[in-house]
Amino acid sequence: MVTKFLLFPEKKRILAPPFAWIDRRFFFAGFMAQLSGAENLLYFFLILVADKDGLSYYSYDKICQLLKITADEFLRARDNLVRKNLIAHRAGIFQVLTLPITPKADATGRIAKNIVETRLPASAGARSLKETLENFR
């Protein structure tokens, strides 16, 4: 077992408000491993800038500028995060969602090991951009 100790006790971080947090299941349940680099980058950015309810209002061009990604990379990452029920997006508002029970299966059908898949009710999931836009017609 590793003995833990602070390398620089005088620089111990203090979680003073406002602060962002990431559910440790994001890593340990396999969500992070199933995301592309752009998806992880966008997800972490949205966590950092979100308010206490997980909401943020950055425009896509500002996000692209800050993250140094193209509009195509942004749209692909955003749409995939929505599809995976990690974020919701509507009318310029982003919401970081509570993590699903398990990550959605990747293209090969694999999900994180040692996790029992449980489906969330449809009302708990984010809608796709297409579904969202259809409601505005």
Backbone as CSV, one residue per row, in Angstrom:
resi,resn,N_x,N_y,N_z,CA_x,CA_y,CA_z,C_x,C_y,C_z
1,MET,0.839,-1.175,0.000,0.000,0.000,0.000,0.891,1.247,0.000
2,VAL,0.483,2.229,-0.754,1.231,3.478,-0.861,0.906,4.366,0.342
3,THR,1.931,4.909,0.948,1.737,5.866,2.032,1.558,7.240,1.405
4,LYS,0.437,7.877,1.715,0.155,9.195,1.140,0.731,10.295,2.004
5,PHE,1.239,11.317,1.335,1.697,12.512,2.039,1.695,13.658,1.044
6,LEU,1.516,14.853,1.538,1.526,16.032,0.684,2.954,16.359,0.283
7,LEU,3.159,16.557,-0.996,4.482,16.915,-1.482,4.842,18.344,-1.085
8,PHE,3.844,19.214,-1.129,4.015,20.617,-0.745,2.857,21.008,0.165
9,PRO,2.958,20.728,1.471,1.851,21.020,2.386,1.402,22.481,2.341
10,GLU,2.330,23.392,2.109,1.984,24.815,2.073,1.172,25.178,0.826
11,LYS,1.110,24.256,-0.143,0.354,24.503,-1.374,-0.858,23.577,-1.499
12,LYS,-1.304,23.046,-0.372,-2.473,22.162,-0.379,-3.662,22.924,-0.955
13,ARG,-4.349,22.295,-1.914,-5.476,22.993,-2.522,-6.637,23.063,-1.550
14,ILE,-7.340,24.158,-1.640,-8.511,24.394,-0.800,-9.710,24.514,-1.726
15,LEU,-10.718,23.735,-1.473,-11.908,23.766,-2.316,-12.835,24.890,-1.854
16,ALA,-12.488,26.078,-2.253,-13.278,27.258,-1.909,-14.241,27.562,-3.055
17,PRO,-15.448,27.997,-2.725,-16.393,28.313,-3.797,-15.917,29.502,-4.612
18,PRO,-16.217,29.585,-5.877,-16.838,28.489,-6.625,-15.782,27.476,-7.053
19,PHE,-16.166,26.229,-7.085,-15.249,25.206,-7.572,-16.030,24.210,-8.412
20,ALA,-15.337,23.549,-9.309,-15.942,22.536,-10.158,-15.599,21.162,-9.598
21,TRP,-16.446,20.196,-9.865,-16.134,18.840,-9.440,-16.539,17.868,-10.537
22,ILE,-15.864,16.755,-10.540,-16.134,15.698,-11.502,-16.417,14.429,-10.717
23,ASP,-17.540,13.807,-11.016,-17.891,12.541,-10.388,-16.783,11.540,-10.700
24,ARG,-16.211,10.921,-9.674,-15.108,9.973,-9.880,-15.517,8.778,-10.735
25,ARG,-16.810,8.505,-10.807,-17.277,7.430,-11.691,-16.969,7.738,-13.151
26,PHE,-16.803,9.033,-13.482,-16.471,9.404,-14.856,-15.227,8.639,-15.308
27,PHE,-14.271,8.505,-14.419,-13.060,7.750,-14.729,-13.245,6.268,-14.416
28,PHE,-13.646,5.946,-13.194,-13.628,4.560,-12.727,-14.700,3.681,-13.359
29,ALA,-15.784,4.244,-13.863,-16.811,3.434,-14.527,-16.596,3.367,-16.038
30,GLY,-15.572,4.035,-16.535,-15.224,3.890,-17.944,-15.757,4.951,-18.890
31,PHE,-16.400,5.992,-18.368,-16.908,7.043,-19.256,-15.769,7.736,-20.003
32,MET,-14.737,8.126,-19.291,-13.627,8.869,-19.881,-12.960,8.074,-21.000
33,ALA,-12.784,6.794,-20.784,-12.106,5.937,-21.763,-12.883,5.826,-23.066
34,GLN,-14.196,6.021,-23.012,-15.011,5.873,-24.212,-15.182,7.167,-24.992
35,LEU,-14.626,8.267,-24.496,-14.770,9.542,-25.186,-13.519,9.864,-25.998
36,SER,-13.714,10.595,-27.076,-12.580,11.070,-27.867,-11.900,12.204,-27.109
37,GLY,-10.749,12.625,-27.602,-10.049,13.742,-26.979,-10.903,15.004,-26.971
38,ALA,-11.557,15.317,-28.095,-12.397,16.521,-28.173,-13.603,16.404,-27.247
39,GLU,-14.177,15.206,-27.127,-15.323,15.008,-26.225,-14.903,15.217,-24.775
40,ASN,-13.765,14.644,-24.376,-13.264,14.855,-23.015,-12.981,16.330,-22.764
41,LEU,-12.341,16.980,-23.719,-12.001,18.397,-23.575,-13.254,19.245,-23.396
42,LEU,-14.250,19.031,-24.238,-15.495,19.798,-24.131,-16.212,19.486,-22.821
43,TYR,-16.264,18.220,-22.439,-16.932,17.841,-21.190,-16.268,18.509,-19.986
44,PHE,-14.946,18.450,-19.906,-14.244,19.084,-18.784,-14.423,20.596,-18.801
45,PHE,-14.391,21.205,-19.981,-14.622,22.649,-20.081,-16.004,22.999,-19.525
46,LEU,-17.026,22.261,-19.957,-18.387,22.560,-19.502,-18.525,22.376,-17.994
47,ILE,-17.822,21.408,-17.430,-17.831,21.235,-15.978,-17.177,22.449,-15.301
48,LEU,-16.070,22.910,-15.855,-15.349,24.035,-15.251,-16.141,25.333,-15.262
49,VAL,-16.892,25.573,-16.322,-17.596,26.852,-16.437,-19.042,26.795,-15.953
50,ALA,-19.529,25.608,-15.602,-20.935,25.462,-15.209,-21.206,26.067,-13.839
51,ASP,-22.456,26.487,-13.662,-22.887,26.955,-12.344,-23.269,25.757,-11.485
52,LYS,-23.837,25.993,-10.323,-24.156,24.910,-9.385,-25.162,23.903,-9.948
53,ASP,-25.930,24.321,-10.959,-26.909,23.428,-11.580,-26.374,22.756,-12.839
54,GLY,-25.096,22.986,-13.140,-24.505,22.379,-14.320,-24.747,23.164,-15.597
55,LEU,-25.234,24.397,-15.489,-25.569,25.197,-16.668,-24.436,26.131,-17.065
56,SER,-24.269,26.297,-18.380,-23.342,27.299,-18.901,-23.898,27.820,-20.218
57,TYR,-23.402,28.994,-20.618,-23.999,29.718,-21.737,-22.976,30.173,-22.762
58,TYR,-21.827,29.559,-22.830,-20.806,29.972,-23.781,-21.263,29.673,-25.207
59,SER,-20.941,30.573,-26.148,-21.277,30.344,-27.550,-20.296,29.328,-28.131
60,TYR,-20.728,28.675,-29.208,-19.857,27.652,-29.781,-18.574,28.248,-30.332
61,ASP,-18.636,29.489,-30.885,-17.400,30.063,-31.405,-16.420,30.415,-30.291
62,LYS,-16.927,30.848,-29.132,-16.056,31.133,-27.989,-15.445,29.826,-27.460
63,ILE,-16.256,28.779,-27.399,-15.755,27.478,-26.935,-14.659,26.982,-27.886
64,CYS,-14.908,27.075,-29.187,-13.906,26.635,-30.168,-12.614,27.423,-30.008
65,GLN,-12.747,28.717,-29.799,-11.570,29.571,-29.630,-10.795,29.172,-28.379
66,LEU,-11.492,29.015,-27.256,-10.829,28.687,-25.998,-10.199,27.295,-26.011
67,LEU,-10.887,26.341,-26.632,-10.401,24.954,-26.638,-9.486,24.662,-27.826
68,LYS,-9.383,25.631,-28.738,-8.532,25.470,-29.926,-8.958,24.254,-30.756
69,ILE,-10.281,24.167,-30.984,-10.830,23.108,-31.820,-11.637,23.758,-32.935
70,THR,-11.860,23.015,-34.015,-12.640,23.529,-35.138,-14.131,23.411,-34.826
71,ALA,-14.928,24.110,-35.609,-16.383,24.030,-35.445,-16.865,22.595,-35.663
72,ASP,-16.282,21.894,-36.647,-16.668,20.497,-36.901,-16.346,19.606,-35.707
73,GLU,-15.159,19.792,-35.114,-14.780,19.011,-33.927,-15.736,19.304,-32.777
74,PHE,-16.071,20.574,-32.604,-17.009,20.968,-31.549,-18.362,20.307,-31.753
75,LEU,-18.920,20.418,-32.965,-20.252,19.864,-33.230,-20.275,18.359,-33.029
76,ARG,-19.235,17.673,-33.505,-19.150,16.215,-33.325,-19.081,15.868,-31.833
77,ALA,-18.225,16.577,-31.093,-18.072,16.309,-29.660,-19.376,16.606,-28.922
78,ARG,-19.984,17.755,-29.206,-21.239,18.121,-28.538,-22.320,17.094,-28.810
79,ASP,-22.501,16.737,-30.078,-23.550,15.780,-30.432,-23.311,14.416,-29.789
80,ASN,-22.060,13.972,-29.728,-21.750,12.690,-29.095,-21.983,12.734,-27.589
81,LEU,-21.654,13.846,-26.943,-21.904,13.968,-25.499,-23.402,13.971,-25.214
82,VAL,-24.182,14.609,-26.086,-25.646,14.587,-25.940,-26.161,13.163,-26.115
83,ARG,-25.692,12.495,-27.169,-26.123,11.119,-27.458,-25.782,10.166,-26.305
84,LYS,-24.676,10.433,-25.619,-24.236,9.585,-24.509,-24.831,10.018,-23.170
85,ASN,-25.770,10.968,-23.211,-26.474,11.443,-22.006,-25.547,12.049,-20.959
86,LEU,-24.463,12.698,-21.426,-23.558,13.365,-20.499,-23.865,14.856,-20.398
87,ILE,-24.376,15.426,-21.490,-24.787,16.835,-21.479,-26.107,16.962,-22.226
88,ALA,-26.760,18.092,-22.006,-27.913,18.485,-22.816,-27.583,19.848,-23.394
89,HIS,-28.182,20.151,-24.535,-27.931,21.436,-25.186,-29.220,21.894,-25.851
90,ARG,-29.580,23.142,-25.582,-30.760,23.709,-26.225,-30.644,25.229,-26.206
91,ALA,-30.870,25.844,-27.351,-30.954,27.303,-27.480,-29.792,28.025,-26.791
92,GLY,-28.559,27.545,-27.015,-27.393,28.212,-26.460,-27.089,27.912,-25.007
93,ILE,-27.839,27.006,-24.408,-27.615,26.627,-23.008,-27.098,25.196,-22.974
94,PHE,-26.040,24.985,-22.200,-25.516,23.643,-21.964,-25.843,23.243,-20.539
95,GLN,-26.167,21.975,-20.334,-26.332,21.447,-18.982,-25.517,20.171,-18.869
96,VAL,-24.602,20.136,-17.893,-23.893,18.905,-17.571,-24.862,18.057,-16.758
97,LEU,-25.091,16.837,-17.194,-26.084,15.963,-16.578,-25.455,15.018,-15.552
98,THR,-26.272,14.512,-14.669,-25.843,13.447,-13.770,-25.408,12.266,-14.630
99,LEU,-24.317,11.618,-14.254,-23.830,10.491,-15.046,-24.871,9.382,-15.099
100,PRO,-25.040,8.777,-16.279,-25.905,7.601,-16.372,-25.336,6.472,-15.504
101,ILE,-26.108,5.439,-15.321,-25.654,4.294,-14.518,-24.378,3.705,-15.112
102,THR,-24.340,3.554,-16.439,-23.161,3.036,-17.129,-22.941,3.834,-18.399
103,PRO,-21.719,3.798,-18.916,-21.497,4.435,-20.209,-22.217,3.646,-21.295
104,LYS,-22.649,4.342,-22.341,-23.246,3.630,-23.477,-22.163,2.793,-24.134
105,ALA,-22.569,1.695,-24.723,-21.613,0.808,-25.376,-20.909,1.528,-26.508
106,ASP,-19.641,1.194,-26.720,-18.901,1.769,-27.837,-19.286,1.039,-29.122
107,ALA,-18.615,1.375,-30.213,-18.957,0.813,-31.516,-18.846,-0.701,-31.545
108,THR,-18.020,-1.284,-30.673,-17.866,-2.745,-30.662,-18.877,-3.407,-29.737
109,GLY,-19.704,-2.588,-29.054,-20.697,-3.139,-28.150,-20.185,-3.361,-26.744
110,ARG,-18.932,-2.943,-26.465,-18.354,-3.143,-25.134,-18.769,-2.026,-24.193
111,ILE,-18.996,-2.371,-22.942,-19.198,-1.363,-21.904,-18.155,-1.624,-20.829
112,ALA,-18.066,-0.702,-19.891,-17.064,-0.843,-18.830,-17.236,-2.178,-18.116
113,LYS,-16.118,-2.818,-17.755,-16.153,-4.108,-17.062,-16.724,-3.947,-15.659
114,ASN,-17.320,-5.019,-15.167,-17.843,-5.095,-13.799,-18.958,-4.091,-13.516
115,ILE,-19.664,-3.656,-14.549,-20.769,-2.725,-14.371,-22.023,-3.400,-14.912
116,VAL,-23.091,-3.401,-14.134,-24.363,-3.938,-14.595,-25.114,-2.809,-15.284
117,GLU,-25.539,-3.043,-16.525,-26.222,-1.987,-17.269,-27.656,-1.873,-16.792
118,THR,-28.062,-0.663,-16.470,-29.420,-0.360,-16.063,-29.900,0.792,-16.916
119,ARG,-31.104,0.679,-17.433,-31.618,1.756,-18.272,-32.312,2.800,-17.419
120,LEU,-32.061,4.062,-17.780,-32.736,5.169,-17.118,-34.063,5.404,-17.812
121,PRO,-35.054,5.959,-17.116,-36.304,6.286,-17.788,-36.046,7.311,-18.890
122,ALA,-36.849,7.276,-19.951,-36.653,8.185,-21.077,-36.661,9.638,-20.629
123,SER,-37.447,9.953,-19.626,-37.528,11.338,-19.155,-36.224,11.808,-18.522
124,ALA,-35.346,10.885,-18.141,-34.094,11.258,-17.483,-32.985,11.566,-18.471
125,GLY,-33.136,11.173,-19.727,-32.069,11.350,-20.690,-32.162,12.655,-21.449
126,ALA,-31.042,13.044,-22.042,-31.023,14.237,-22.883,-31.565,13.884,-24.253
127,ARG,-32.153,14.859,-24.912,-32.647,14.643,-26.261,-31.571,15.040,-27.253
128,SER,-31.647,14.449,-28.436,-30.691,14.818,-29.470,-31.015,16.213,-29.965
129,LEU,-30.053,16.815,-30.641,-30.269,18.137,-31.207,-31.418,18.097,-32.201
130,LYS,-31.489,17.031,-32.994,-32.568,16.894,-33.973,-33.916,16.898,-33.268
131,GLU,-34.078,16.098,-32.193,-35.336,16.064,-31.442,-35.668,17.424,-30.854
132,THR,-34.661,18.097,-30.341,-34.861,19.409,-29.742,-35.359,20.405,-30.780
133,LEU,-34.696,20.426,-31.945,-35.086,21.367,-33.000,-36.469,21.057,-33.544
134,GLU,-36.856,19.787,-33.599,-38.184,19.430,-34.073,-39.273,19.991,-33.176
135,ASN,-38.990,20.151,-31.898,-39.968,20.719,-30.965,-40.179,22.202,-31.174
136,PHE,-39.255,22.865,-31.852,-39.378,24.303,-32.087,-40.113,24.618,-33.385
137,ARG,-40.482,23.611,-34.138,-41.192,23.846,-35.424,-42.634,24.124,-35.199
